[in-house]
Amino acid sequence: MVNQTTVRNPVEASGVGLHSAVRVSIRILPAPAGRGIVFRRTDLDNFEIEASWRHVAKVSYATSLMKKGVLISTTEHLLSALVGCGIDNAIIEIDSLELPILDGSGTPFVELLGRAGTRRQRARRAYLRVLRPVEVREDGKRIGIYPADCYRVSCSIDFPHPLIGRQGISLTLNPDDYTREIAPARTFGFLKDVDALRNMGLIRGGSLENALVLNDTGLMNDTGLRFPDEFCRHKLLDLVGDLALIGRPLLGHVIAERAGHYMHVALVARLMHDHSLWQEVELGEKYPAGAAEAPIPAAAISSD
């Protein structure tokens, strides 16, 4: 798509925050071209926080934004859905500090955006084209972004659990594949960690209704898995949401090996601080046919 987009009609949803357990309502509203994604705290005199890497605050078990002491927490699922559905500009009204977790996946947000509809705007869409590789490595984990003529994401994880082990997924991002292959994947955690996390003030709103919970041998949820590799797919969902903080659609191949929120935003910051690594471009097509792809290292993607 050549032009920028926004939602056509306002839509709203409500639920509880994963970590705060506080009831919260959101409204997604149309925004002018060039506005980007902006959160608006309606409980704090409509204070606005742009969804930008400049405002990253905390990234331990979720990605939070802060501006002048005002916080927006657990932004990654909604941001992921907005990018996955190709929305450039939107105002997100929110009446508390944390977005609702809903069912723990991106699908409720995708469905919300489907009800809102999409409106094409007159302004052309600017892409951020990666010119040179940039990587972040730490303790055997790695995330990098490499030149490509499309937005491709590859993710691998490795957990010593019978249902997980080593998993990998790679795809070129577009609304159809995102909606079908990535959005339904739910957040997950381990029963052995629950007490410690709640003592830290985290996952107080977590339940089997909004997260996959694993005990030592299997899954506690009666509903089972939506995909055999749902865990890795959710990590890719989070990755897309964190990369949304760049503020422009990407032309590059992102490869993440056992990375999490902290490394995601560290990569974004490193990329954005060095203007020699990228350029802004306009394209005739959002996902060019026959796009060149950066080669994937052999260790990057594996499914068992």
C-alpha positions as CSV (number, residue, x, y, z in Angstrom):
1,M,0.0,0.0,0.0
2,V,1.4,3.4,-1.0
3,N,-0.7,5.6,1.4
4,Q,-0.9,5.8,5.1
5,T,-3.9,4.4,6.9
6,T,-6.0,5.0,10.0
7,V,-9.1,3.3,11.5
8,R,-12.4,4.3,9.9
9,N,-14.6,4.3,13.0
10,P,-14.0,4.4,16.7
11,V,-14.1,1.1,18.6
12,E,-13.7,0.1,22.2
13,A,-13.0,-2.8,24.5
14,S,-12.5,-3.4,28.2
15,G,-10.8,-6.0,30.4
16,V,-8.2,-6.3,33.2
17,G,-4.5,-5.5,33.1
18,L,-2.3,-8.6,33.2
19,H,0.0,-7.2,35.9
20,S,-2.1,-4.7,37.7
21,A,-5.4,-6.6,37.7
22,V,-7.1,-3.2,37.3
23,R,-10.2,-2.8,35.1
24,V,-9.5,-0.7,32.1
25,S,-11.3,0.4,29.0
26,I,-9.7,1.5,25.7
27,R,-11.1,3.3,22.6
28,I,-9.3,3.3,19.3
29,L,-9.9,6.4,17.3
30,P,-8.9,7.7,13.8
31,A,-5.9,10.0,13.7
32,P,-4.5,12.4,11.1
33,A,-1.8,11.3,8.7
34,G,1.7,11.5,10.2
35,R,0.4,11.3,13.8
36,G,1.5,7.7,14.4
37,I,0.2,5.7,17.3
38,V,-0.6,7.8,20.3
39,F,-1.9,6.7,23.7
40,R,-4.2,9.2,25.5
41,R,-4.7,8.8,29.3
42,T,-8.3,9.9,29.7
43,D,-8.1,9.6,33.5
44,L,-5.2,12.1,33.5
45,D,-6.6,15.1,31.5
46,N,-6.1,13.3,28.2
47,F,-2.3,13.3,28.6
48,E,-0.7,11.8,25.4
49,I,2.2,9.5,25.1
50,E,3.5,8.7,21.6
51,A,4.3,5.0,20.9
52,S,8.0,5.7,20.4
53,W,11.3,4.2,21.4
54,R,12.1,7.5,23.0
55,H,9.5,6.9,25.7
56,V,10.4,3.3,26.7
57,A,10.4,3.0,30.5
58,K,10.3,-0.6,31.7
59,V,10.8,-3.8,29.7
60,S,11.1,-6.7,32.1
61,Y,7.9,-8.7,31.7
62,A,6.1,-6.2,29.4
63,T,7.0,-3.1,27.4
64,S,5.9,0.1,29.1
65,L,6.1,3.7,28.0
66,M,6.5,6.8,30.2
67,K,6.5,10.5,29.5
68,K,6.8,13.2,32.2
69,G,6.1,10.6,34.8
70,V,2.9,9.2,33.1
71,L,2.9,5.5,32.4
72,I,1.3,3.2,29.9
73,S,2.0,-0.4,30.5
74,T,1.9,-3.7,28.5
75,T,1.7,-2.0,25.1
76,E,3.1,-4.8,23.0
77,H,0.0,-6.8,22.0
78,L,-2.0,-3.9,20.8
79,L,1.0,-2.3,19.0
80,S,1.6,-5.7,17.4
81,A,-1.9,-5.9,16.1
82,L,-1.8,-2.4,14.7
83,V,1.4,-3.1,12.8
84,G,0.1,-6.5,11.7
85,C,-3.1,-5.0,10.3
86,G,-1.2,-2.2,8.6
87,I,-2.5,0.7,10.6
88,D,-0.2,3.7,10.6
89,N,-2.1,6.3,12.7
90,A,-4.5,5.9,15.6
91,I,-5.3,7.5,19.0
92,I,-5.7,4.9,21.8
93,E,-7.7,6.3,24.6
94,I,-7.1,4.5,27.9
95,D,-8.5,5.2,31.4
96,S,-5.9,3.4,33.4
97,L,-2.1,2.7,33.3
98,E,-2.2,-0.8,31.7
99,L,-3.8,-2.1,28.5
100,P,-6.3,-5.0,28.9
101,I,-4.8,-8.4,28.4
102,L,-8.1,-9.8,27.0
103,D,-7.4,-13.5,26.1
104,G,-3.6,-13.0,26.1
105,S,-3.3,-13.0,22.3
106,G,-3.5,-10.4,19.6
107,T,-6.7,-11.8,18.1
108,P,-9.2,-9.7,20.1
109,F,-7.3,-6.5,19.0
110,V,-7.3,-7.7,15.4
111,E,-11.0,-8.3,15.6
112,L,-11.5,-4.9,17.1
113,L,-9.6,-3.3,14.3
114,G,-11.6,-5.3,11.8
115,R,-14.8,-3.8,13.2
116,A,-13.2,-0.3,13.0
117,G,-12.3,-0.7,9.4
118,T,-9.4,0.9,7.6
119,R,-9.3,4.3,5.9
120,R,-6.6,5.2,3.4
121,Q,-5.2,8.6,3.8
122,R,-3.7,11.0,1.2
123,A,-0.2,11.1,2.7
124,R,2.3,8.6,1.3
125,R,3.7,6.0,3.7
126,A,7.4,6.3,4.6
127,Y,9.3,3.1,5.3
128,L,12.5,2.7,7.2
129,R,14.9,0.7,5.1
130,V,17.7,-1.0,6.9
131,L,21.0,-0.4,5.0
132,R,23.5,-2.3,7.2
133,P,23.2,-5.1,9.7
134,V,22.9,-4.2,13.4
135,E,22.9,-6.7,16.3
136,V,22.5,-7.0,20.0
137,R,24.0,-10.0,21.8
138,E,23.9,-11.0,25.4
139,D,24.5,-14.3,27.3
140,G,24.1,-16.5,24.3
141,K,21.0,-14.6,23.1
142,R,20.9,-12.5,19.9
143,I,18.7,-10.2,17.9
144,G,19.6,-8.5,14.7
145,I,18.2,-6.7,11.8
146,Y,19.5,-7.1,8.2
147,P,18.9,-5.4,4.9
148,A,15.9,-6.8,2.9
149,D,13.3,-5.4,0.5
150,C,10.4,-6.6,2.7
151,Y,9.5,-6.8,6.4
152,R,10.5,-10.3,7.5
153,V,10.6,-11.6,11.0
154,S,12.3,-14.8,12.3
155,C,12.2,-15.9,15.9
156,S,13.5,-18.9,17.8
157,I,13.1,-19.9,21.4
158,D,14.5,-22.8,23.6
159,F,12.9,-23.7,26.9
160,P,13.7,-27.0,28.8
161,H,10.1,-28.1,28.9
162,P,8.4,-31.1,27.3
163,L,5.9,-28.9,25.4
164,I,8.4,-26.3,24.2
165,G,12.0,-27.2,23.6
166,R,13.4,-25.5,20.6
167,Q,10.9,-23.8,18.3
168,G,11.3,-21.4,15.4
169,I,9.1,-19.5,13.0
170,S,9.8,-17.1,10.1
171,L,7.5,-15.2,7.9
172,T,7.1,-12.0,5.8
173,L,4.8,-9.7,7.6
174,N,1.4,-9.0,6.0
175,P,-2.1,-8.6,7.4
176,D,-3.4,-12.0,6.2
177,D,-0.5,-14.1,7.5
178,Y,-0.3,-12.0,10.7
179,T,-4.0,-12.5,11.4
180,R,-3.9,-16.2,10.7
181,E,-0.5,-17.3,12.0
182,I,0.6,-14.9,14.7
183,A,-2.3,-13.0,16.3
184,P,-4.0,-16.1,17.9
185,A,-0.9,-17.1,19.9
186,R,-1.3,-16.4,23.6
187,T,1.2,-15.3,26.3
188,F,2.6,-18.0,28.5
189,G,4.3,-18.6,31.8
190,F,5.3,-21.3,34.2
191,L,3.5,-22.3,37.4
192,K,6.7,-22.5,39.3
193,D,7.3,-18.8,38.8
194,V,3.8,-17.5,39.7
195,D,4.3,-16.8,43.4
196,A,7.6,-15.0,42.8
197,L,6.2,-12.9,40.1
198,R,3.1,-11.9,42.2
199,N,5.4,-11.0,45.1
200,M,7.1,-8.6,42.6
201,G,3.7,-7.0,41.9
202,L,3.4,-8.8,38.5
203,I,0.7,-11.0,36.8
204,R,-1.9,-10.2,39.4
205,G,-4.5,-10.2,36.7
206,G,-3.2,-13.4,35.1
207,S,-5.4,-16.5,34.9
208,L,-6.0,-19.6,32.7
209,E,-8.4,-17.4,30.7
210,N,-5.7,-15.0,29.5
211,A,-2.4,-17.0,29.6
212,L,-1.0,-20.4,28.9
213,V,0.3,-21.9,32.1
214,L,2.8,-24.7,32.2
215,N,3.5,-27.0,35.1
216,D,6.5,-29.3,35.1
217,T,5.1,-31.8,32.7
218,G,2.4,-30.2,30.6
219,L,-0.3,-27.5,30.1
220,M,-2.8,-26.5,32.8
221,N,-5.3,-25.0,30.3
222,D,-8.1,-27.3,29.3
223,T,-8.4,-25.6,25.9
224,G,-5.0,-26.9,24.8
225,L,-2.8,-25.2,22.3
226,R,-3.9,-23.3,19.2
227,F,-0.6,-24.2,17.5
228,P,2.0,-26.8,18.4
229,D,4.5,-23.9,18.4
230,E,2.2,-21.4,20.0
231,F,4.9,-20.3,22.4
232,C,7.3,-19.2,19.7
233,R,4.5,-17.6,17.7
234,H,3.6,-15.4,20.7
235,K,7.3,-14.4,21.1
236,L,7.1,-13.2,17.5
237,L,3.9,-11.3,18.3
238,D,5.7,-9.5,21.1
239,L,8.7,-8.8,18.8
240,V,6.5,-7.1,16.2
241,G,4.8,-5.0,18.9
242,D,8.1,-3.9,20.4
243,L,9.5,-3.0,16.9
244,A,6.4,-0.8,16.4
245,L,8.2,1.7,18.6
246,I,10.4,2.6,15.6
247,G,7.3,4.5,14.4
248,R,7.5,3.5,10.7
249,P,7.0,0.2,8.8
250,L,10.3,-1.6,8.3
251,L,12.1,-2.9,5.3
252,G,14.5,-5.4,6.9
253,H,14.8,-8.9,8.2
254,V,14.7,-9.2,12.0
255,I,16.1,-12.4,13.5
256,A,15.7,-13.0,17.2
257,E,17.2,-16.0,19.0
258,R,16.0,-16.4,22.6
259,A,15.5,-12.6,22.9
260,G,12.9,-10.8,25.0
261,H,11.5,-7.3,25.5
262,Y,14.8,-5.9,26.8
263,M,16.8,-7.0,23.8
264,H,14.0,-6.0,21.4
265,V,14.0,-2.4,22.5
266,A,17.8,-2.3,22.8
267,L,18.0,-3.2,19.1
268,V,15.4,-0.5,18.3
269,A,17.4,2.1,20.2
270,R,20.7,1.1,18.6
271,L,19.2,1.3,15.2
272,M,17.5,4.7,15.7
273,H,20.5,6.3,17.3
274,D,22.7,5.6,14.2
275,H,21.2,7.3,11.1
276,S,23.9,5.6,8.9
277,L,22.1,2.3,9.4
278,W,18.9,3.3,7.7
279,Q,17.1,5.6,5.3
280,E,13.4,6.6,4.8
281,V,12.0,5.6,1.5
282,E,8.6,5.5,-0.2
283,L,7.5,2.5,-2.2
284,G,4.9,1.7,-4.8
285,E,4.0,-1.5,-3.0
286,K,4.1,-2.4,0.7
287,Y,5.4,-5.9,0.1
288,P,7.3,-5.9,-3.2
289,A,7.2,-9.1,-5.3
290,G,10.4,-11.0,-5.4
291,A,11.9,-9.1,-2.4
292,A,15.4,-9.9,-1.5
293,E,15.9,-11.6,1.8
294,A,18.9,-11.6,4.2
295,P,20.2,-15.2,4.7
296,I,19.2,-16.8,8.0
297,P,22.1,-18.2,10.0
298,A,21.7,-21.9,10.4
299,A,21.2,-21.6,14.2
300,A,18.5,-19.0,13.9
301,I,15.5,-21.0,13.0
302,S,14.7,-24.5,13.9
303,S,11.5,-26.5,14.7
304,D,11.5,-29.7,16.6
